[in-house]
Structure formats: C-alpha cells, structure tokens
C-alpha cells in the first residue's frame, strides 16, 4: 500500500476519497477525489485533513 492509501485508511476517508498521482504534474503533486455523496461536514473534514497533511502538494477535486 502507498503512503497515501495508508493515510486514507488511517483517517477513515477511504470509503469516499480516492487518490491518484496527478499525471498532469511532474512535480509530485497528488490528486485526491472526494465524492460529494457524503455530507458537507464530512467533505470539509476530509479536505481539512488532506490540506493539513499534504498542503500545496495536493490537488483536491470534488465530484
């Protein structure tokens, strides 16, 4: 498992957040996709955790 997958599992985000290296960027950015089917509080919580851990290296997308 990758570090990002372990992060998602540790914080219980793996059920509604997925991760993929961002193919458009060669700078090591990570793309996290949050599924909007979760409530607004959970989306905010996930976004906060990702930003806190990955900062500007994360590209967070809501679908």
Secondary structure in CASP SS format (residue, H / E / C, confidence):
PFRMAT SS
TARGET T0000
AUTHOR 0000-0000-0000
METHOD secondary structure of the structure
MODEL  1
X C 1.00
X C 1.00
X H 1.00
X H 1.00
X H 1.00
X H 1.00
X H 1.00
X H 1.00
X H 1.00
X H 1.00
X C 1.00
X C 1.00
X C 1.00
X C 1.00
X C 1.00
X C 1.00
X E 1.00
X E 1.00
X E 1.00
X E 1.00
X E 1.00
X C 1.00
X C 1.00
X C 1.00
X C 1.00
X C 1.00
X C 1.00
X C 1.00
X C 1.00
X E 1.00
X E 1.00
X E 1.00
X E 1.00
X E 1.00
X C 1.00
X C 1.00
X C 1.00
X C 1.00
X C 1.00
X H 1.00
X H 1.00
X H 1.00
X H 1.00
X H 1.00
X H 1.00
X H 1.00
X H 1.00
X H 1.00
X H 1.00
X H 1.00
X H 1.00
X H 1.00
X H 1.00
X H 1.00
X H 1.00
X H 1.00
X H 1.00
X E 1.00
X E 1.00
X E 1.00
X E 1.00
X E 1.00
X C 1.00
END
